[in-house]
């Protein structure tokens, strides 16, 4: 009897309405990906987002106090951000783009 082969990939079967499948196919095509690659990447990315959004952060009372001290400290300006905030927005009158 042959040794069982350890499975490395698992199939997922989903049923989609025609309009949804057409949208997935179009998006996959625009990315130059196969339907399978596109759906797999989208599903994994969505799963990562959910897991990161629901991650519990634990810290000691001392660590929490230090965290709150950092949040409560006065902010220090970041020179690049200050300069950026002073620039006119592209949609404002008189704006010129450097090339």
C-alpha positions as CSV (number, residue, x, y, z in Angstrom):
1,X,0.0,0.0,0.0
2,X,1.4,3.4,-0.9
3,X,2.1,6.0,1.8
4,X,-0.5,8.7,2.0
5,X,0.7,12.0,0.4
6,X,0.5,15.0,2.6
7,X,-1.9,17.5,1.0
8,X,-0.4,21.0,0.4
9,X,-3.4,22.6,-1.3
10,X,-7.1,22.4,-0.6
11,X,-9.8,23.1,-3.1
12,X,-12.6,25.5,-2.4
13,X,-15.9,25.3,-4.3
14,X,-18.1,28.4,-4.4
15,X,-21.2,29.2,-6.4
16,X,-21.4,32.7,-7.8
17,X,-24.1,34.4,-9.8
18,X,-23.1,35.0,-13.4
19,X,-22.7,38.8,-12.9
20,X,-20.3,38.2,-10.0
21,X,-18.3,35.7,-11.9
22,X,-18.1,38.1,-14.9
23,X,-16.8,40.8,-12.5
24,X,-14.2,38.5,-11.0
25,X,-13.0,37.4,-14.5
26,X,-12.8,41.0,-15.7
27,X,-10.8,42.1,-12.6
28,X,-8.5,39.1,-12.9
29,X,-7.9,39.8,-16.6
30,X,-7.1,43.5,-15.8
31,X,-4.5,42.3,-13.3
32,X,-3.1,39.6,-15.8
33,X,-4.0,36.9,-13.3
34,X,-6.0,33.7,-13.6
35,X,-9.4,33.5,-11.9
36,X,-8.0,31.1,-9.3
37,X,-5.0,33.3,-8.4
38,X,-7.1,36.4,-8.3
39,X,-9.7,34.9,-6.0
40,X,-7.1,33.2,-3.8
41,X,-5.2,36.4,-3.3
42,X,-8.4,38.4,-2.6
43,X,-9.6,35.8,0.0
44,X,-6.2,35.6,1.8
45,X,-6.0,39.5,1.9
46,X,-9.5,39.7,3.3
47,X,-8.7,37.0,5.9
48,X,-5.5,38.9,7.0
49,X,-7.5,42.1,7.3
50,X,-10.1,40.4,9.6
51,X,-7.4,38.8,11.7
52,X,-5.4,42.0,12.1
53,X,-8.6,44.0,13.0
54,X,-9.5,41.5,15.7
55,X,-6.1,41.0,17.3
56,X,-6.0,41.5,21.0
57,X,-3.1,43.4,22.4
58,X,-2.1,42.5,25.9
59,X,0.3,44.5,28.1
60,X,1.2,44.9,31.7
61,X,-0.2,47.8,33.8
62,X,3.3,49.4,33.6
63,X,3.4,49.0,29.9
64,X,-0.1,50.5,29.5
65,X,0.9,53.4,31.7
66,X,4.0,54.0,29.5
67,X,1.8,53.7,26.4
68,X,-0.6,56.3,27.7
69,X,2.3,58.6,28.6
70,X,3.6,58.5,25.0
71,X,0.1,59.2,23.7
72,X,-0.3,62.1,26.1
73,X,3.1,63.7,25.4
74,X,3.1,66.9,23.3
75,X,3.6,66.3,19.7
76,X,6.8,67.3,17.9
77,X,6.4,68.7,14.4
78,X,7.8,66.7,11.6
79,X,9.6,69.2,9.3
80,X,8.7,67.4,6.0
81,X,5.0,67.3,7.1
82,X,5.0,71.0,8.0
83,X,6.5,71.9,4.6
84,X,3.9,69.7,2.8
85,X,1.0,71.3,4.7
86,X,2.2,74.7,3.6
87,X,2.2,73.8,-0.2
88,X,-0.9,74.8,-2.2
89,X,-3.1,71.9,-3.2
90,X,-3.1,70.9,-6.9
91,X,-6.7,72.1,-7.3
92,X,-6.0,75.6,-5.8
93,X,-5.6,78.6,-8.1
94,X,-2.1,79.5,-9.1
95,X,-0.7,76.0,-8.4
96,X,2.2,75.0,-10.6
97,X,3.7,71.6,-10.9
98,X,7.5,71.2,-10.9
99,X,8.9,69.0,-13.6
